[in-house]
Amino acid sequence: EALGHDWDNDFTVDKEATCEETGVKSIHCKRCDERKEITTIPAKGHVKGEVKIENATESTCEKGGNYDEVVYCTVCNKELSRNTVKTEAKGHKWNNGKVTTEPTYAEEGVKTYTCTACGATKTEVIPKRNMEYTVGSTYQDISTNAIYRITVINQQVEYVCPIDKKLKKATIPSQIRIGNVTYKVTSIGNNAFKRCKNLSSITIGNNISKIGNKAFYNCKKLKKIKIKSKKLTLKKIGKSAFKKINKKAKISVPKSKKKSYKKMLTKKGLSKTVKIK
């Protein structure tokens, strides 16, 4: 007769359960491979480990970076989660800067800053230097070929004389620029054109209210004068200001001032042969 099964007292694990898969256990026969009470062993489930940092790209001064936060199972080492985190740009760390181009009275300067982290540079404009003038200070202006004297700080100047005494034509402007300040040209100095033997034509700007003694004295070739200003008075025109200019000279004045200017200029040395229109 058959012997019959001789069963073990305890279960035998036929397949171990893993983090994700179920296992199997059963009671075996001691004599053969027969099994009974086959039972499923539940999956164990993953065991989360600590967060690890991977694929880190460091931020720079101008560009952001990123890194991955990754969690693995401590049992089977399977990746359980991955989260990419973006980081912001660090921003430049500028030093105190260095003046690379000194400002002048005519030109702006440049200050250069360097990033202590990456070596990048940036620049900023340094304003032109302000002219530090006091009343009586003189300024040589190449663009108008003239020397000026400060009469009211940051407001008014006097036309002293031309730089080139051999000039044939001259213009006394209504205003000039000194540094960052605009000055009105309000007067013509004493003897301003006295030695300008070749001067034949001159234009007097509309801000002139005073003409000095002998300003145009003995300018024998001076034939053409244009006066734009309406601010002149007898007291403000110096002695012999127009004496001994060319007898055939023609003077153009504002229409509203023709009559009064003719009287004034004649009293200040202008020849009666000079025409005023």
Contacts in CASP RR format, 6 or more apart in sequence:
PFRMAT RR
TARGET T0000
AUTHOR 0000-0000-0000
METHOD contacts of the structure
MODEL  1
EALGHDWDNDFTVDKEATCEETGVKSIHCKRCDERKEITTIPAKGHVKGE
VKIENATESTCEKGGNYDEVVYCTVCNKELSRNTVKTEAKGHKWNNGKVT
TEPTYAEEGVKTYTCTACGATKTEVIPKRNMEYTVGSTYQDISTNAIYRI
TVINQQVEYVCPIDKKLKKATIPSQIRIGNVTYKVTSIGNNAFKRCKNLS
SITIGNNISKIGNKAFYNCKKLKKIKIKSKKLTLKKIGKSAFKKINKKAK
ISVPKSKKKSYKKMLTKKGLSKTVKIK
3 31 0 8 1.000
4 31 0 8 1.000
5 29 0 8 1.000
5 31 0 8 1.000
5 32 0 8 1.000
5 34 0 8 1.000
5 36 0 8 1.000
6 29 0 8 1.000
6 30 0 8 1.000
6 31 0 8 1.000
7 27 0 8 1.000
7 28 0 8 1.000
7 29 0 8 1.000
7 30 0 8 1.000
7 36 0 8 1.000
8 27 0 8 1.000
8 28 0 8 1.000
8 29 0 8 1.000
8 30 0 8 1.000
10 27 0 8 1.000
11 25 0 8 1.000
11 26 0 8 1.000
11 27 0 8 1.000
11 37 0 8 1.000
11 39 0 8 1.000
12 25 0 8 1.000
12 26 0 8 1.000
12 27 0 8 1.000
12 28 0 8 1.000
13 23 0 8 1.000
13 24 0 8 1.000
13 25 0 8 1.000
13 41 0 8 1.000
14 23 0 8 1.000
14 24 0 8 1.000
14 25 0 8 1.000
14 26 0 8 1.000
14 35 0 8 1.000
14 38 0 8 1.000
15 23 0 8 1.000
15 24 0 8 1.000
15 41 0 8 1.000
16 23 0 8 1.000
16 41 0 8 1.000
17 23 0 8 1.000
17 41 0 8 1.000
17 42 0 8 1.000
17 43 0 8 1.000
17 44 0 8 1.000
18 43 0 8 1.000
18 44 0 8 1.000
18 76 0 8 1.000
19 43 0 8 1.000
19 44 0 8 1.000
19 45 0 8 1.000
19 46 0 8 1.000
19 47 0 8 1.000
19 73 0 8 1.000
19 75 0 8 1.000
19 76 0 8 1.000
19 78 0 8 1.000
20 43 0 8 1.000
20 45 0 8 1.000
20 46 0 8 1.000
20 76 0 8 1.000
20 78 0 8 1.000
21 43 0 8 1.000
22 40 0 8 1.000
22 41 0 8 1.000
22 42 0 8 1.000
22 43 0 8 1.000
23 40 0 8 1.000
23 41 0 8 1.000
23 42 0 8 1.000
23 43 0 8 1.000
24 38 0 8 1.000
24 39 0 8 1.000
24 40 0 8 1.000
24 41 0 8 1.000
25 38 0 8 1.000
25 39 0 8 1.000
25 41 0 8 1.000
26 35 0 8 1.000
26 36 0 8 1.000
26 37 0 8 1.000
26 38 0 8 1.000
26 39 0 8 1.000
27 35 0 8 1.000
27 36 0 8 1.000
27 37 0 8 1.000
28 34 0 8 1.000
28 35 0 8 1.000
29 35 0 8 1.000
29 36 0 8 1.000
44 75 0 8 1.000
46 73 0 8 1.000
46 75 0 8 1.000
46 76 0 8 1.000
46 78 0 8 1.000
46 80 0 8 1.000
47 73 0 8 1.000
47 74 0 8 1.000
47 75 0 8 1.000
48 71 0 8 1.000
48 73 0 8 1.000
48 74 0 8 1.000
48 80 0 8 1.000
49 71 0 8 1.000
49 72 0 8 1.000
49 73 0 8 1.000
49 74 0 8 1.000
50 71 0 8 1.000
51 69 0 8 1.000
51 70 0 8 1.000
51 71 0 8 1.000
52 69 0 8 1.000
52 70 0 8 1.000
52 71 0 8 1.000
52 72 0 8 1.000
53 67 0 8 1.000
53 68 0 8 1.000
53 69 0 8 1.000
53 70 0 8 1.000
54 67 0 8 1.000
54 68 0 8 1.000
54 70 0 8 1.000
55 66 0 8 1.000
55 67 0 8 1.000
55 68 0 8 1.000
56 66 0 8 1.000
56 67 0 8 1.000
56 68 0 8 1.000
57 65 0 8 1.000
57 66 0 8 1.000
57 67 0 8 1.000
58 65 0 8 1.000
59 65 0 8 1.000
59 87 0 8 1.000
59 88 0 8 1.000
59 89 0 8 1.000
59 90 0 8 1.000
60 89 0 8 1.000
60 90 0 8 1.000
60 118 0 8 1.000
61 89 0 8 1.000
61 90 0 8 1.000
61 91 0 8 1.000
61 92 0 8 1.000
61 93 0 8 1.000
61 115 0 8 1.000
61 117 0 8 1.000
61 118 0 8 1.000
61 120 0 8 1.000
62 89 0 8 1.000
62 91 0 8 1.000
62 92 0 8 1.000
62 118 0 8 1.000
62 120 0 8 1.000
63 89 0 8 1.000
64 86 0 8 1.000
64 87 0 8 1.000
64 88 0 8 1.000
64 89 0 8 1.000
64 90 0 8 1.000
65 86 0 8 1.000
65 87 0 8 1.000
65 89 0 8 1.000
66 84 0 8 1.000
66 85 0 8 1.000
66 86 0 8 1.000
66 87 0 8 1.000
67 84 0 8 1.000
67 85 0 8 1.000
67 87 0 8 1.000
68 82 0 8 1.000
68 83 0 8 1.000
68 84 0 8 1.000
68 85 0 8 1.000
69 81 0 8 1.000
69 82 0 8 1.000
69 83 0 8 1.000
69 84 0 8 1.000
69 85 0 8 1.000
70 79 0 8 1.000
70 81 0 8 1.000
70 82 0 8 1.000
70 83 0 8 1.000
71 79 0 8 1.000
71 80 0 8 1.000
71 81 0 8 1.000
71 82 0 8 1.000
72 78 0 8 1.000
72 79 0 8 1.000
72 80 0 8 1.000
73 80 0 8 1.000
90 117 0 8 1.000
91 117 0 8 1.000
92 115 0 8 1.000
92 117 0 8 1.000
92 118 0 8 1.000
92 120 0 8 1.000
92 122 0 8 1.000
93 115 0 8 1.000
93 116 0 8 1.000
93 117 0 8 1.000
94 113 0 8 1.000
94 114 0 8 1.000
94 115 0 8 1.000
94 116 0 8 1.000
94 122 0 8 1.000
95 113 0 8 1.000
95 114 0 8 1.000
95 115 0 8 1.000
95 116 0 8 1.000
96 113 0 8 1.000
97 111 0 8 1.000
97 112 0 8 1.000
97 113 0 8 1.000
97 114 0 8 1.000
98 111 0 8 1.000
98 112 0 8 1.000
98 113 0 8 1.000
98 114 0 8 1.000
99 109 0 8 1.000
99 110 0 8 1.000
99 111 0 8 1.000
99 112 0 8 1.000
99 126 0 8 1.000
100 110 0 8 1.000
100 111 0 8 1.000
100 112 0 8 1.000
100 123 0 8 1.000
101 109 0 8 1.000
101 110 0 8 1.000
101 126 0 8 1.000
102 109 0 8 1.000
103 109 0 8 1.000
103 126 0 8 1.000
103 127 0 8 1.000
103 128 0 8 1.000
103 129 0 8 1.000
104 128 0 8 1.000
104 129 0 8 1.000
105 128 0 8 1.000
105 129 0 8 1.000
105 131 0 8 1.000
105 178 0 8 1.000
105 179 0 8 1.000
106 128 0 8 1.000
106 179 0 8 1.000
107 128 0 8 1.000
108 125 0 8 1.000
108 126 0 8 1.000
108 127 0 8 1.000
108 128 0 8 1.000
109 125 0 8 1.000
109 126 0 8 1.000
109 127 0 8 1.000
109 128 0 8 1.000
110 123 0 8 1.000
110 124 0 8 1.000
110 125 0 8 1.000
110 126 0 8 1.000
111 123 0 8 1.000
111 124 0 8 1.000
111 125 0 8 1.000
111 126 0 8 1.000
112 121 0 8 1.000
112 122 0 8 1.000
112 123 0 8 1.000
113 121 0 8 1.000
113 122 0 8 1.000
113 123 0 8 1.000
113 124 0 8 1.000
114 120 0 8 1.000
114 121 0 8 1.000
115 121 0 8 1.000
127 180 0 8 1.000
128 179 0 8 1.000
128 180 0 8 1.000
129 179 0 8 1.000
130 179 0 8 1.000
130 180 0 8 1.000
130 181 0 8 1.000
131 139 0 8 1.000
131 178 0 8 1.000
131 179 0 8 1.000
131 181 0 8 1.000
133 139 0 8 1.000
133 150 0 8 1.000
133 153 0 8 1.000
133 178 0 8 1.000
134 150 0 8 1.000
134 153 0 8 1.000
135 150 0 8 1.000
135 151 0 8 1.000
135 152 0 8 1.000
135 153 0 8 1.000
136 149 0 8 1.000
136 150 0 8 1.000
136 151 0 8 1.000
137 149 0 8 1.000
137 150 0 8 1.000
138 147 0 8 1.000
138 148 0 8 1.000
138 149 0 8 1.000
138 150 0 8 1.000
138 160 0 8 1.000
139 147 0 8 1.000
139 148 0 8 1.000
139 149 0 8 1.000
139 150 0 8 1.000
139 157 0 8 1.000
139 178 0 8 1.000
140 146 0 8 1.000
140 147 0 8 1.000
140 148 0 8 1.000
140 163 0 8 1.000
141 147 0 8 1.000
141 148 0 8 1.000
141 176 0 8 1.000
141 178 0 8 1.000
142 163 0 8 1.000
144 171 0 8 1.000
144 173 0 8 1.000
144 176 0 8 1.000
145 162 0 8 1.000
145 163 0 8 1.000
145 164 0 8 1.000
145 167 0 8 1.000
145 170 0 8 1.000
146 159 0 8 1.000
146 160 0 8 1.000
146 161 0 8 1.000
146 162 0 8 1.000
146 163 0 8 1.000
146 170 0 8 1.000
146 172 0 8 1.000
147 160 0 8 1.000
147 161 0 8 1.000
147 162 0 8 1.000
147 163 0 8 1.000
148 157 0 8 1.000
148 158 0 8 1.000
148 159 0 8 1.000
148 160 0 8 1.000
148 176 0 8 1.000
148 178 0 8 1.000
148 183 0 8 1.000
148 185 0 8 1.000
149 157 0 8 1.000
149 158 0 8 1.000
149 160 0 8 1.000
149 189 0 8 1.000
150 156 0 8 1.000
150 157 0 8 1.000
150 183 0 8 1.000
151 157 0 8 1.000
151 158 0 8 1.000
151 186 0 8 1.000
151 187 0 8 1.000
154 181 0 8 1.000
154 183 0 8 1.000
155 183 0 8 1.000
155 184 0 8 1.000
156 183 0 8 1.000
156 184 0 8 1.000
156 185 0 8 1.000
156 186 0 8 1.000
156 187 0 8 1.000
157 176 0 8 1.000
157 178 0 8 1.000
157 183 0 8 1.000
157 184 0 8 1.000
157 185 0 8 1.000
157 186 0 8 1.000
158 185 0 8 1.000
158 186 0 8 1.000
158 187 0 8 1.000
158 188 0 8 1.000
158 189 0 8 1.000
158 210 0 8 1.000
159 172 0 8 1.000
159 185 0 8 1.000
159 187 0 8 1.000
159 188 0 8 1.000
159 189 0 8 1.000
159 192 0 8 1.000
160 189 0 8 1.000
160 192 0 8 1.000
161 189 0 8 1.000
161 191 0 8 1.000
161 192 0 8 1.000
161 193 0 8 1.000
162 170 0 8 1.000
162 192 0 8 1.000
162 193 0 8 1.000
162 196 0 8 1.000
165 195 0 8 1.000
165 196 0 8 1.000
166 196 0 8 1.000
166 198 0 8 1.000
167 196 0 8 1.000
167 198 0 8 1.000
167 199 0 8 1.000
168 198 0 8 1.000
168 199 0 8 1.000
168 200 0 8 1.000
168 201 0 8 1.000
169 199 0 8 1.000
169 200 0 8 1.000
169 201 0 8 1.000
169 202 0 8 1.000
170 193 0 8 1.000
170 196 0 8 1.000
170 199 0 8 1.000
170 201 0 8 1.000
170 202 0 8 1.000
170 203 0 8 1.000
171 202 0 8 1.000
171 203 0 8 1.000
171 205 0 8 1.000
172 185 0 8 1.000
172 188 0 8 1.000
172 202 0 8 1.000
172 203 0 8 1.000
172 204 0 8 1.000
172 205 0 8 1.000
172 208 0 8 1.000
173 185 0 8 1.000
173 205 0 8 1.000
174 184 0 8 1.000
174 185 0 8 1.000
174 205 0 8 1.000
174 206 0 8 1.000
174 207 0 8 1.000
174 228 0 8 1.000
175 182 0 8 1.000
175 183 0 8 1.000
175 184 0 8 1.000
175 185 0 8 1.000
175 207 0 8 1.000
176 182 0 8 1.000
176 183 0 8 1.000
176 185 0 8 1.000
177 183 0 8 1.000
184 207 0 8 1.000
185 205 0 8 1.000
185 207 0 8 1.000
185 208 0 8 1.000
186 207 0 8 1.000
186 208 0 8 1.000
186 209 0 8 1.000
186 210 0 8 1.000
187 208 0 8 1.000
187 209 0 8 1.000
187 210 0 8 1.000
187 211 0 8 1.000
187 212 0 8 1.000
188 204 0 8 1.000
188 208 0 8 1.000
188 210 0 8 1.000
188 211 0 8 1.000
188 212 0 8 1.000
188 215 0 8 1.000
189 211 0 8 1.000
189 212 0 8 1.000
189 215 0 8 1.000
190 212 0 8 1.000
190 213 0 8 1.000
190 214 0 8 1.000
190 215 0 8 1.000
190 238 0 8 1.000
191 213 0 8 1.000
191 214 0 8 1.000
191 215 0 8 1.000
191 217 0 8 1.000
192 212 0 8 1.000
192 215 0 8 1.000
192 216 0 8 1.000
193 199 0 8 1.000
193 202 0 8 1.000
193 215 0 8 1.000
193 216 0 8 1.000
193 217 0 8 1.000
193 219 0 8 1.000
193 222 0 8 1.000
194 214 0 8 1.000
194 215 0 8 1.000
194 216 0 8 1.000
194 217 0 8 1.000
194 218 0 8 1.000
194 219 0 8 1.000
196 219 0 8 1.000
197 219 0 8 1.000
197 220 0 8 1.000
197 221 0 8 1.000
198 221 0 8 1.000
199 216 0 8 1.000
199 219 0 8 1.000
199 221 0 8 1.000
199 222 0 8 1.000
200 221 0 8 1.000
200 222 0 8 1.000
200 223 0 8 1.000
200 224 0 8 1.000
201 222 0 8 1.000
201 223 0 8 1.000
201 224 0 8 1.000
201 225 0 8 1.000
202 216 0 8 1.000
202 222 0 8 1.000
202 224 0 8 1.000
202 225 0 8 1.000
202 226 0 8 1.000
203 226 0 8 1.000
203 228 0 8 1.000
204 211 0 8 1.000
204 225 0 8 1.000
204 226 0 8 1.000
204 227 0 8 1.000
204 228 0 8 1.000
204 229 0 8 1.000
205 227 0 8 1.000
205 228 0 8 1.000
205 229 0 8 1.000
206 228 0 8 1.000
206 229 0 8 1.000
206 230 0 8 1.000
206 231 0 8 1.000
207 229 0 8 1.000
207 231 0 8 1.000
208 227 0 8 1.000
208 228 0 8 1.000
208 229 0 8 1.000
208 231 0 8 1.000
208 232 0 8 1.000
209 229 0 8 1.000
209 231 0 8 1.000
209 232 0 8 1.000
209 233 0 8 1.000
209 236 0 8 1.000
210 232 0 8 1.000
210 236 0 8 1.000
210 237 0 8 1.000
211 232 0 8 1.000
211 236 0 8 1.000
211 237 0 8 1.000
211 238 0 8 1.000
211 241 0 8 1.000
211 268 0 8 1.000
212 237 0 8 1.000
212 238 0 8 1.000
212 241 0 8 1.000
213 238 0 8 1.000
213 239 0 8 1.000
213 240 0 8 1.000
213 241 0 8 1.000
214 238 0 8 1.000
214 239 0 8 1.000
214 240 0 8 1.000
214 241 0 8 1.000
214 243 0 8 1.000
215 238 0 8 1.000
215 241 0 8 1.000
215 242 0 8 1.000
216 222 0 8 1.000
216 241 0 8 1.000
216 242 0 8 1.000
216 245 0 8 1.000
217 240 0 8 1.000
217 241 0 8 1.000
217 242 0 8 1.000
217 243 0 8 1.000
217 244 0 8 1.000
218 243 0 8 1.000
218 244 0 8 1.000
218 245 0 8 1.000
219 244 0 8 1.000
219 245 0 8 1.000
219 246 0 8 1.000
220 244 0 8 1.000
220 245 0 8 1.000
220 246 0 8 1.000
221 246 0 8 1.000
222 245 0 8 1.000
222 246 0 8 1.000
222 249 0 8 1.000
223 246 0 8 1.000
223 248 0 8 1.000
223 249 0 8 1.000
223 250 0 8 1.000
224 249 0 8 1.000
224 250 0 8 1.000
225 245 0 8 1.000
225 249 0 8 1.000
225 250 0 8 1.000
225 251 0 8 1.000
225 252 0 8 1.000
226 251 0 8 1.000
226 252 0 8 1.000
227 251 0 8 1.000
227 252 0 8 1.000
227 253 0 8 1.000
227 254 0 8 1.000
227 261 0 8 1.000
228 254 0 8 1.000
229 254 0 8 1.000
230 254 0 8 1.000
230 256 0 8 1.000
230 257 0 8 1.000
232 257 0 8 1.000
232 261 0 8 1.000
232 264 0 8 1.000
233 264 0 8 1.000
234 263 0 8 1.000
234 264 0 8 1.000
234 267 0 8 1.000
234 268 0 8 1.000
237 264 0 8 1.000
237 265 0 8 1.000
237 268 0 8 1.000
238 268 0 8 1.000
239 268 0 8 1.000
240 268 0 8 1.000
240 269 0 8 1.000
241 265 0 8 1.000
241 268 0 8 1.000
241 269 0 8 1.000
242 265 0 8 1.000
242 268 0 8 1.000
242 269 0 8 1.000
242 270 0 8 1.000
242 274 0 8 1.000
243 268 0 8 1.000
243 269 0 8 1.000
243 270 0 8 1.000
245 270 0 8 1.000
245 271 0 8 1.000
245 274 0 8 1.000
246 274 0 8 1.000
247 271 0 8 1.000
247 273 0 8 1.000
247 274 0 8 1.000
248 273 0 8 1.000
248 274 0 8 1.000
249 271 0 8 1.000
249 274 0 8 1.000
249 275 0 8 1.000
250 274 0 8 1.000
250 275 0 8 1.000
250 276 0 8 1.000
250 277 0 8 1.000
251 261 0 8 1.000
251 265 0 8 1.000
251 270 0 8 1.000
251 274 0 8 1.000
251 275 0 8 1.000
251 276 0 8 1.000
251 277 0 8 1.000
252 277 0 8 1.000
253 261 0 8 1.000
253 276 0 8 1.000
253 277 0 8 1.000
258 276 0 8 1.000
258 277 0 8 1.000
261 276 0 8 1.000
262 276 0 8 1.000
265 274 0 8 1.000
265 276 0 8 1.000
266 272 0 8 1.000
END
